[in-house]
Amino acid sequence: MQTLDPAAWTRWRHKELSDRFGPAPYELVRHIGRVNEAAAHAAVPAAAEASDDFLIDVRAAMAELPQSVRNPLEVRLLGVYFARGLGCSAVTDVVVHDAEVVGCVVVLDIDVLAGRKANAWATWKENKPFSASGSAKLSVVIEVPGQDVRRNALQFILLHELGHVLGTAGQFLPDWWIDPRELKQACDYAFLDFSWQIDAGKQIIPSESCSFSMRDSLVFYGSALLCEGDMVEAYEALRTTSFATLYGAGNPYDDFAECFALYVHTVLMGKPYEVEIFGDKTVVLCDSLSVVARCAEKYTFLEDLLHTTGTPSP
């Protein structure tokens, strides 16, 4: 997002992380609206005031994150803002002035998130690519019963969005806002090179080992293209790749954000992650151990990244 007034954004950086919350500024709402319009999305965003209880949950979700995650956000995260009508749970973008990155912003849709607890939100999202025409359904567990509350839904969503923020921390991914003609070789981007390649037309596509036929039909925003009969096949294909989740198979930026979210959630915070299908019988399709197995190199990369970026400057 281009801004004409960088000072209006940098003032947020002077606040403590726990105070960088508020209604989405007009400039940001207008930008998201234009992006939605260009993508033919019907959603029309509007700034929103969070209720006191919602704000308490967001603050707590952020405060409970490991310090190694919070430290690099001090410089990169301008704020977490609230809106309605995003067309999704959350949005992350960069604020740019005269080709210089001012910082990153995260916007949460309070209507999407207001009434969903952790497991209900994760289950709702995971089912979006599949039409609900029968009895089979995916179920996702990201919290134990006593912690299955909205605060922890917000925390997992924030982890994904903060993954996008930290994705701007170095040259391990190409900047998503640059002209594709400026892309280098895949091997020049340490994280990209795990699962992606850059073809002759300067398009980022999955590497041969991570490509599967169903990937292009995994639509999380819009009408589902797959049916319940495709659920098991999709997860069987996922297990042959180095993607953490089906959502992460969409593009390298969500690949990084999903890996980051699950690494912090399961490894650093010791929380559960399990995807099951309920129908004639219950089958576990994915869990935290299987993600560790196929994402081992990526998890090592994240460990090193947080050790480097998570250390405050002297």
C-alpha positions in Angstrom: 0.0 0.0 0.0 1.5 3.3 -1.0 1.1 6.1 1.5 1.6 9.9 1.1 2.0 10.4 4.8 4.5 7.9 6.4 4.5 9.8 9.7 0.9 8.8 10.2 2.1 5.2 10.2 5.5 5.4 11.9 3.9 7.0 15.0 2.4 3.6 15.7 5.8 2.1 16.1 6.4 4.3 19.2 3.7 2.4 21.0 4.2 -0.8 22.9 3.1 -3.9 20.9 0.2 -4.3 23.4 -1.0 -0.8 22.4 -0.7 -1.1 18.6 -4.4 -1.8 18.1 -7.3 0.2 16.7 -9.9 0.7 13.9 -8.3 0.4 10.5 -7.3 3.8 9.2 -9.1 5.2 6.2 -6.1 4.9 3.9 -5.9 1.2 4.6 -9.6 0.5 4.3 -9.6 2.2 0.9 -6.6 0.2 -0.3 -8.2 -3.2 0.7 -11.4 -2.1 -1.0 -9.5 -1.4 -4.2 -7.7 -4.8 -4.0 -11.1 -6.6 -3.5 -12.6 -4.7 -6.4 -9.6 -5.5 -8.7 -10.0 -9.2 -7.8 -13.8 -9.1 -8.4 -14.5 -9.8 -4.7 -17.8 -8.5 -3.5 -16.6 -7.8 0.0 -16.6 -4.1 0.9 -14.4 -3.3 3.9 -15.2 -0.7 6.6 -13.3 0.3 9.7 -14.6 -1.1 13.0 -14.3 -0.5 16.7 -13.6 -3.7 18.6 -15.6 -4.4 21.7 -13.8 -4.4 25.0 -13.9 -8.2 25.3 -12.6 -8.7 21.8 -9.8 -6.2 22.4 -8.9 -8.0 25.6 -8.7 -11.3 23.7 -6.5 -9.8 21.0 -4.1 -8.3 23.5 -3.9 -11.6 25.5 -3.3 -13.5 22.3 -0.4 -11.3 21.4 1.0 -11.1 24.9 1.2 -14.9 25.2 3.4 -15.3 22.1 7.1 -16.4 22.8 9.5 -13.5 23.2 11.5 -14.7 20.2 8.4 -14.1 18.1 7.6 -10.7 19.6 11.0 -9.2 19.4 11.3 -8.8 15.6 7.8 -7.4 15.5 8.9 -4.3 17.4 10.4 -2.9 14.3 8.3 -4.5 11.5 4.7 -4.4 12.8 3.0 -1.0 12.7 -0.2 -2.2 14.1 -3.1 -4.7 14.2 -6.3 -3.0 13.1 -10.0 -3.9 13.1 -12.5 -3.9 10.2 -15.6 -5.5 8.7 -16.2 -6.9 5.3 -12.6 -8.0 4.5 -13.8 -11.1 2.7 -11.5 -13.2 4.9 -10.4 -13.6 8.5 -7.5 -11.3 8.2 -5.2 -9.3 5.8 -1.5 -8.4 6.0 0.1 -5.8 3.8 3.2 -3.5 3.6 3.1 0.3 3.8 5.4 1.8 1.3 6.5 5.4 0.7 8.8 6.4 -2.2 9.7 2.8 -2.8 10.8 2.4 0.9 9.0 0.0 3.2 7.6 1.8 6.2 6.4 -1.3 7.9 3.7 -4.0 7.9 0.0 -3.9 9.0 -2.4 -6.6 10.0 -6.2 -6.2 9.7 -8.7 -8.5 11.5 -12.3 -8.9 10.5 -14.2 -8.7 13.7 -17.4 -10.2 12.3 -15.7 -13.3 11.0 -13.9 -13.8 14.3 -16.3 -12.6 16.9 -18.2 -15.8 17.5 -15.8 -18.6 16.7 -13.7 -20.5 19.2 -10.3 -22.0 18.2 -11.3 -25.4 16.9 -14.5 -24.1 15.3 -12.6 -21.5 13.4 -9.9 -23.9 12.2 -12.5 -26.5 11.2 -14.5 -23.8 9.3 -11.4 -22.7 7.4 -10.2 -26.3 6.5 -13.6 -27.2 5.0 -13.8 -24.2 2.7 -12.3 -25.9 -0.4 -14.8 -28.8 -0.2 -18.5 -28.7 -0.9 -20.7 -30.0 2.0 -22.9 -32.3 0.1 -22.8 -35.4 2.4 -22.0 -36.5 5.8 -18.2 -36.5 5.6 -16.5 -33.4 7.2 -13.1 -32.3 8.2 -12.5 -31.5 11.9 -9.4 -29.6 13.1 -8.1 -29.5 16.6 -5.7 -26.6 17.5 -6.6 -26.4 21.2 -7.3 -28.8 24.1 -10.9 -28.5 25.5 -10.0 -26.2 28.4 -8.3 -23.8 26.0 -10.7 -23.9 23.1 -11.7 -20.2 23.3 -11.8 -17.3 20.9 -8.6 -15.9 22.3 -6.7 -18.9 20.9 -8.5 -18.7 17.5 -7.2 -15.1 17.3 -3.7 -16.2 18.4 -3.5 -18.8 15.6 -4.7 -16.3 13.0 -2.2 -13.7 14.3 0.6 -16.3 14.0 -0.2 -16.8 10.3 -0.4 -13.0 9.7 2.8 -12.4 11.7 4.4 -15.0 9.5 3.6 -12.7 6.6 5.2 -9.8 8.5 8.3 -11.7 9.3 8.4 -12.9 5.7 9.6 -9.3 4.9 12.6 -9.8 7.4 15.2 -10.8 4.8 15.7 -12.0 1.3 14.6 -15.6 1.9 11.4 -14.9 0.0 10.9 -12.5 -2.9 8.9 -9.4 -1.9 5.3 -10.1 -2.9 4.8 -6.5 -4.1 7.6 -6.3 -6.7 7.3 -6.7 -10.5 7.8 -10.4 -11.4 10.4 -9.3 -13.9 12.6 -8.4 -10.9 12.6 -11.9 -9.6 16.0 -13.6 -9.3 16.6 -17.4 -9.4 14.7 -19.6 -6.8 18.1 -20.6 -5.3 18.6 -16.9 -4.4 15.7 -17.1 -1.9 16.5 -19.6 0.9 13.0 -20.5 1.9 11.5 -20.3 -1.6 14.0 -22.9 -2.8 12.5 -25.6 -0.5 9.3 -26.1 -2.4 9.1 -23.6 -5.3 10.8 -22.7 -8.6 10.7 -19.7 -10.9 9.9 -20.6 -14.5 11.1 -19.0 -17.7 8.1 -16.7 -17.7 9.0 -15.4 -14.2 6.1 -17.2 -12.6 6.6 -18.9 -9.2 5.3 -22.4 -9.4 5.7 -25.5 -7.1 8.9 -27.6 -7.6 8.3 -30.9 -9.3 8.3 -32.8 -6.0 5.7 -30.5 -4.5 3.3 -30.3 -7.5 0.0 -32.2 -7.3 -3.0 -32.1 -9.7 -5.5 -31.1 -7.0 -3.5 -28.1 -5.8 -5.1 -25.6 -8.3 -8.6 -26.6 -7.1 -8.0 -25.7 -3.5 -10.1 -22.6 -3.4 -10.4 -21.1 0.1 -12.1 -17.9 -1.0 -15.1 -18.3 -3.2 -17.1 -21.4 -4.4 -15.6 -24.8 -3.5 -14.3 -26.7 -6.5 -13.8 -30.0 -4.6 -16.2 -32.4 -3.0 -16.1 -34.4 0.2 -14.8 -37.4 -1.9 -11.7 -35.5 -2.6 -10.7 -34.9 1.0 -8.6 -38.0 1.6 -6.9 -37.8 -1.8 -6.0 -34.1 -1.1 -4.3 -35.0 2.2 -2.6 -38.1 0.6 -1.1 -35.7 -2.0 -0.1 -33.2 0.7 1.9 -35.9 2.6 4.2 -36.3 -0.5 5.1 -32.6 -0.4 7.0 -30.3 2.0 3.9 -28.0 2.5 2.6 -27.8 6.1 -1.1 -27.5 5.1 -3.3 -27.4 2.1 -3.6 -23.7 2.5 0.2 -23.4 2.5 0.3 -25.1 -0.9 -1.3 -22.1 -2.6 1.7 -19.8 -2.9 5.1 -19.4 -1.2 4.0 -16.6 1.1 1.2 -18.7 2.6 3.6 -21.6 2.6 5.9 -19.6 4.9 3.1 -18.2 7.0 1.5 -21.6 7.6 4.9 -23.2 8.4 5.7 -20.4 10.8 2.3 -20.5 12.5 2.4 -24.3 13.1 6.1 -24.2 14.2 5.4 -21.6 16.9 2.0 -23.2 17.8 3.1 -26.8 18.1 6.9 -26.7 18.7 7.5 -23.5 20.7 4.1 -23.4 22.5 3.4 -27.1 22.7 -0.2 -26.9 21.4 -2.0 -29.6 19.4 -2.7 -29.8 15.6 -4.8 -32.6 14.1 -7.0 -32.9 11.1 -9.5 -35.7 11.0 -12.3 -36.7 8.6 -15.6 -37.8 10.1 -17.9 -40.0 8.0 -18.5 -43.7 8.1 -15.3 -43.9 10.1 -12.9 -41.4 11.7 -9.5 -41.1 10.0 -6.6 -38.8 11.0 -5.4 -37.1 7.9 -2.7 -34.9 9.4 -1.1 -34.1 12.7 1.8 -32.1 14.2 4.2 -35.1 13.9 3.5 -35.6 10.2 4.0 -31.9 9.6 7.4 -32.0 11.4 8.4 -34.9 9.3 7.7 -33.3 5.9 8.7 -29.8 7.0 11.9 -30.7 8.9 14.2 -28.4 6.7 11.7 -25.6 7.0 11.4 -25.9 10.7 15.2 -25.8 11.0 15.2 -22.7 8.9 12.6 -21.1 11.2 14.5 -22.0 14.3 17.6 -20.3 12.9 15.5 -17.3 11.7 13.9 -16.7 15.1 17.3 -17.1 16.8 18.7 -14.3 14.6 15.8 -11.9 14.3 14.4 -12.6 17.7 17.6 -11.3 19.4 17.3 -7.6 20.3 19.9 -5.3 18.9 22.5 -4.3 21.5 
